[in-house]
Amino acid sequence: MSFDLSTNYGGLQLRSPIIVGSCPMTASVQNRIAMESAGAGAVVLPSLFEEHVIAWKLRNGGNASEREQRLIDRVNRLTQDTLVPDVETYLSVLDRAHVQCSIPVIASLNGESAGDWLDFAGELQSAGAKAIELNIHHRPVGLHDTPRDLENQVIEVVRMMRESISVPLFLKLHREYTSVAHLARRLVSGVQGLVLYARDPEIDISLYDCQLKSNWGLTAPGSISPTLQALMSVYGHCPSMPLAGNGGIAQPEDVIKILLAGADAAMIVSAIYRQGPDVIRTMLDGLVQYMESNRLGSLNALRARRPLEFASDEERLTLIRGLTSNAGASRINSYENIMESDRWGHLVRSSPLNIGGNSPTE
């Protein structure tokens, strides 16, 4: 029995549902070749930032506002050994990737505001990008800013970029939105897909110089629950919006769950850092094995298995069942004996012993 793993993600026809997300690895020719050989459906290049685009426009005779000059000064503080130090380097990487890869190459733009810099998406399309992924990094929300204001900013940025390109535009959302499903419905005519979710660094304070610092780390394997919840919510309320799930996808089972939750594609990064590009083949092999055991010949057949009513009575019953399971006193004592917490009540250790029944959830 043959299996069709192809999928359509926002107008891009992909040979497989696994996309390599934006990261430094995708800037390397050798890495892209290995990812494509392992079965990736598409790759997303590292991000080009609003600051780089503004600096490029200024070098080419443009004028910079006071705010834009601050952004240029910000770029000048970066070290010169950054992966993509300027627009020219990025366009060169994109051009080579476009020529060498037979799978779609998606360019990534990262910015924090609306403005003329968004027109640069057209340059990326001309250089060979099959789609643009937009990552909007919001500045700290002001006291008088409302969720509606935040959404309106996103809508305006999308509108301006949409005017400069004809290739698909994918928006990579962060977790701060109060209602992703509501925003998705407002965006359905402006973007061709959503990525849930973007990854932010962990912010810390250095006690050495009392300055802010950021820590980037790999996503914990299997931490896909927030992504599943967001996908189910958006798919349930806006099924016409193409979706890609991102965050914590580490094994074939995670890919299957992401697809069942409503996504058209699974985006991975951390798993490749841990295991190399061959993990893509491992995930696809696991997906095929699942489809074979369930007599599913294509991803469309898999999608037909999706629970259509995620916010249903069954979901509520599952919650109640988990919080009111019939655990006797002896079983509760058993849990107390095998669970340890720190002084704030956070679970720090639990025994792997199988004592039966549902485990406590609160």
N, C-alpha and C positions, 0 to 999 in steps of 0.2 A: 504494500500500500504506500503510495506516495503522499507527501504532506506539503501543503502549500503554506509557507511561512510568510508570504508577502503581505504587506499592509499598506494602506494609504493613510498618510499622516498629513492632514491639512493640504492636500494637493500634491504632496511628494509621494511617489510610488517607491516603496522600500522593499528590498528583497527579504528583509527580516525585520522583526519588531524591536531590535536592540540598536539604540543610538549611543555612540560614545559622546558624553557630554563635554561641554567646554572646559578645557584644562590645558596646562602646559604640554602634556604629552602629545596632543594633536598638532602641535607646531612642527613636530619632527616627521621627516619624510619616511624614515624607517618604521616609526610607530604607526603611521597611517597605513602603510603597506601591510604591516602585521595585523592591524585591526580589520582591514578589509579582507585579508586572507582568512581570518578567523570567523568571518560571517557577519560583521557589522552591517547594518542597513544604511547608516549615515554617520558622519562625524561632524562635530561642532568645533570650530577653531577657538583658540583662546580669545578672550574679550579685547576689543579695541574700545578705549574709553573716550568719553566726551572731551576730557581734557586734551587728549592727543589730537582729536579732530580740530578743536579750536586753535591749538598751536599750529597745526598744518595750514589752516586757513589764513592765519596771521602771516606765516612765512610766504604765502602766495598772494600777498597784497591786500588781504582783508583787514578790517578794523575790529578791534576788540573793545567791548564794553568794560566798565569797571569790574563787574562780576567775572567776565571772561578772563580779564587780566589776572585776577586772583587764581583762577583755575590753571592758567598757564604757569604761574609761579609755583603752584602745587606740583605740576609735572616736573618743573626744573629741580625740585628737591629730591626727585627719585634718582636712584643710582643708575649709571649708564649701562649696567650689565643686566637690565631687565629683559625679559623674554622678547617683548615687542616694544622697542623704545620709541617708535614713531609710526606715522601713517604709512610712509614709504615701505618700511619693513613689513608691515601687515599686508599691504597690497601684494608684495612680492611672495609672501607665504601663501596667500590665497590663490594667486595665479598659478603657482606650482602645484598646489593641492588640486585645483580644478583640472589641470591638465593630466595629472598622474592618477587620480582616483576615478574609478568607474562608478562609485557610489556617490550620492549627493554630499556636497560639502556645504555646510551651513556656517555663515559668518555670524559673529556675536558682537553686539554693541551694548555698552554699559554706560548709562548716564543718569543724571538726577533731575533734569529739567527739560522743558520744551525750549526750542530755539532753532536757529539756522543749522546747527550742527547735525540735526536729524536728516538733512538733505544728503549727507554723506552716504546714507544707505544705498543711494543710487550708484555711487562709485563702486561699492562692494558688489552690487549686482553686475555692473559692467565688467568687473574683474573675474567673474565666474561663480559667484555665490548662488547656489540654487534656492536659498532661502535666507532670511535674516532672523536671528534670535535676539530679541530686545530684553535687556535686563535693566529695569528701572530701580535705581538705588535711592530711596527717599531720605532726605535730610530729616533730623529730629522733628517730630510733629509739634507745632506750636500750640499754645494754650487754647486758642480760638479755632484751631483746625478741627473739622469734623470728618468722620469717615467718608461722607459725601464729597468733601473737598479733596480728599486723597484720591477717591475714585475719579473725580473730574480731571485731576492732573494726569492720571493715567490715560484717560480717554483722549485728552488733548495731545499728549505725546504720540499716541498711536495714530491719531488722525493726521498729524504732520508727517510722520514717517511714511504712512500708507500712500501719501500723495507722491512720494519720490520713487516708489518701486512698484514692480508688477509681479515679482516673485512672492511666495508665501511669507507672511510675517508671523512669527511665533513670539508670544510674550511669556517671559519667565517670571512668575509671581513669587513674592516673598510671603512669609507667614503672617504678616501683621494685619492683613485685611480681615475685617469683622465678618464679611459674608462673601466668600469667594464665588459661590454660586450666583449671587446677585450681580457681582461684577462681571462674571462670565456672560450673563445674558445681555449686559450693556455692551460687551465687546464683540458679540457674535458677528456683527457686520464689519468689524474693523480688523480683526486678526483671524488668521487661519488655524490657530491652535494655541493652547496654553501648556506651559510646563509647570508642574506642581511637584516640588517647590524649588526655589533658588536656595543656595547655601550661603549663609553668612558666617564670617569668622567669629570666634569667641572673643569678646572684649574684656580686657583686664587692665589693671593699673600697676605700673611698675613702682615698687617701693624704693628702687634705687634713685630714679630721677623724677618720680611723681608724674610721669607722663603716661598717656594711654598707649596700650600695645594690643596687638591682635594676634590670636593664635589660630592657625589653620591646622586642622587635623582631619583624618579620614572619618567618614561616617561609620558609625557602629553597624556591623553586619546585622541584618534582620530588623533594623529600626524603621520599618516601613509603615507602621500603624498610622502616623499623621498623614502620610501620603495617601494611603488607602481611604481614609476618611474623607479627605478633600476630593479625591477622584470620584468617590461614590456620591458625594453631595453635588458636585458639578454635573456629573453624568445624569443624576436623577432629576435635576431641575433644568438642565440645558443639554439634552442628548445630542444636539446638532454640533456642539463645540468639540473639535478634535482635541485630544489630550495626550500628553506624555507624562509618565510618572517618573519622579526623580528623588533619590534619597534612600540609602540603606539597602539597595537591591544587591544582594550578595550571592544568591544561589538560584537554581532554576525555579524552585517553588515561589520565590519572590516575584520573578517575571510572570509566572502564571497568575498569581494573585493580582498583580498590577493590571494585567489585561482583563481579568474578570471584574475588576473594580470599575472599569470604564475607559481605560487608556487604550490608545491605538499603538503606543510604543513605550518601551521601558528605556530610560536613560541611565547609563552607568558610568561611574568614574572611579570611586574608591576601590571597587572590586578589581579593577584593572591594575591599580597601583599595588594592590596586595598580591595578585596572582599572575599578572601579566595579561596580554591580549588574548591568550588562549582560553581565558575564562569565558569569553564570548561564545566559543564553540561549546564549552561545557554547558552553558545556560541553554543554548539552542538544542543541544542533544537532550537535555532534560525536558525541554518543552515538547520535543518530538515524542519522547517516551510517554509523556502524559497524554498527548493527543492519541497515540497508538492504543494505549490501554483503555481510553474512553471512546475509541472509534470516531475520532474527530479528524477529518481530512484537511481542514483549513482553519485559519484563524477566525474566519466568519462563523464556522461551526462552533468554535470555542466561545465566541461572543454571544452566540445564541443561548449559552448556558448562564449568562449573567443574571443575577437577581435583579429583576426590573424595578422592584419597589424597595429601595434601600431604606427609606424612612417609613417603614411599615409597622403593623402591629407586631410582626415577628421580631423586629429589631428591639422593640420595647420589652417584649416578653423575654428576650435573651438577656437584657439588662436586669430585669427583675429576678430571673432565674439565677443569675450569677450572684446577686446580692442576698438572696434568701434561700440558698441551697440548704438542704436538710442535713446539716452537720451536727452530729451528737456531741455531747460534752467530751467524750474520750477523743473524738477526732479533733476538736478544738484544742484540747490539751496537746495533742500530737503536733499541731501546727505551732503552738507556742514553744514547743521544745526544739523545733527545727528552724525557726526563723529568728534572726538576730537583727537588731536595728541600732543605729547610732543615737546620740542623745537628742536628735531632732525628730526621731521616729522614722527615718529613712531606712528601708531594708538594705542591709549590707551583706547578708548571707542567708541562703536557704539550702536545706538538704535536698539532694536529688532523689530521695527515697520516694517511691510511688506508694502512697497510702490510700489511694482511691478517691473517687468523687471529685467535685470541683474545688479548686483552691480558692481561698478568700480573695476578694478583689478590693476590699477596702479595709 
